[in-house]
Amino acid sequence: MIPEAESRGTGTQPAAERSDSGERTTHDASIFVPEPDDTLVQWEGRLLVEPLPDKPKDLAGPRDMQLALAGSPVEITTTDDDHITAGLVEYLLSGDQLRLKGNTQNPVEIRSKELGLLTLPELVLVPREGRGVILGGGNYKAVRTCREPQL
């Protein structure tokens, strides 16, 4: 029999169980419970995390941080089920600024069930100020909805 303390597991050790064959097995247990407003990052294949050789010029101080995700493409799904793709996504902590950059293979595309499709080379969003700036030319295809006239 496995002692009770050993079978419970800890934050660093997976919980232990017995299989039908009587052999000891383990499974991973997580204490992380995502909140609805959390940002989750998922990937397939290799993920490389490394500091940049030179500091980004926009950093406000030693405790500021800039996050950059490069992909083919980077894909974002919002809580409203909008889909955003871009070649590069950058987030600057001090400015609460999100920058989406496209390239020839992966332009910035924002697909919304309510608004349609917006394709552009670069977009800067500042959520705290409720504004966004489109840099460069782009295309917008609106969603058309036909409704019966109200009598």
Protein Blocks (a to p, Z undefined) as FASTA:
>chain_A
ZZfklmnopaklccddddfkopacdddddfbdcdfkbccdddehjddddddfbdcfkbgb
fkbccddddddddddddfkopacddfbdcddfklopacddddfklccddddfknopaddf
bdcddfknopacdedjdddddddddddddZZ
